C-alpha cells in the first residue's frame, strides 16, 4: 500500500488546478491545511483503534 503523505495528498487535492493556483496562491495553503487535517484525523482514528476502551473493558487490538 502506498503511504499517504502530506505532499501526495496536496498533489491529489490540487491536481488539475494549475491555472487556479496561479490566480489564487492562497488555494495551495488551503489545500495544505486540508491535507494536514485529513492526516491528523486518520492518525487519530488509527490511534483509537489500538486504545483500550475502559467503558466496555475491551482489550487492546493488535490490528
C-alpha positions as CSV (number, residue, x, y, z in Angstrom):
1,X,0.0,0.0,0.0
2,X,1.3,3.5,-0.8
3,X,2.0,5.6,2.2
4,X,-0.2,8.7,2.2
5,X,2.0,11.8,2.9
6,X,1.0,15.4,3.1
7,X,2.8,16.1,-0.2
8,X,0.9,13.4,-2.0
9,X,-2.4,14.5,-0.6
10,X,-1.8,18.1,-1.5
11,X,-0.9,17.0,-5.0
12,X,-4.1,15.0,-5.3
13,X,-6.2,17.9,-3.9
14,X,-4.6,20.4,-6.4
15,X,-4.4,18.2,-9.4
16,X,-5.8,19.9,-12.5
17,X,-5.8,23.3,-10.7
18,X,-2.6,24.8,-12.1
19,X,-4.4,27.9,-13.5
20,X,-6.4,28.4,-10.4
21,X,-3.3,28.1,-8.2
22,X,-1.6,30.8,-10.2
23,X,-4.6,33.1,-9.8
24,X,-5.2,32.3,-6.2
25,X,-2.0,31.4,-4.3
26,X,-3.9,31.0,-1.1
27,X,-5.5,27.9,-2.6
28,X,-2.3,25.9,-2.1
29,X,-2.1,27.0,1.5
30,X,-5.8,25.9,1.9
31,X,-5.1,22.5,0.3
32,X,-2.1,22.1,2.7
33,X,-4.4,22.8,5.7
34,X,-7.0,20.4,4.4
35,X,-4.3,17.7,3.9
36,X,-3.0,18.3,7.4
37,X,-6.5,17.9,8.9
38,X,-7.2,14.7,6.9
39,X,-3.9,13.2,8.0
40,X,-4.5,14.2,11.6
41,X,-7.9,12.6,11.5
42,X,-6.5,9.4,10.1
43,X,-3.8,9.3,12.7
44,X,-6.4,9.8,15.5
45,X,-8.6,7.1,14.0
46,X,-5.7,4.7,13.9
47,X,-4.7,5.6,17.5
48,X,-8.3,4.9,18.7
49,X,-8.3,1.5,17.0
50,X,-5.4,0.5,19.3
51,X,-6.6,2.0,22.5
52,X,-8.1,0.2,25.4
53,X,-11.8,1.2,25.9
54,X,-12.5,1.4,29.7
55,X,-16.2,1.6,29.2
56,X,-16.5,-1.8,27.6
57,X,-13.4,-3.5,29.1
58,X,-12.0,-4.3,25.6
59,X,-8.5,-5.5,25.3
60,X,-6.1,-3.6,23.1
61,X,-6.5,-4.5,19.5
62,X,-3.4,-5.5,17.6
63,X,-4.7,-4.7,14.1
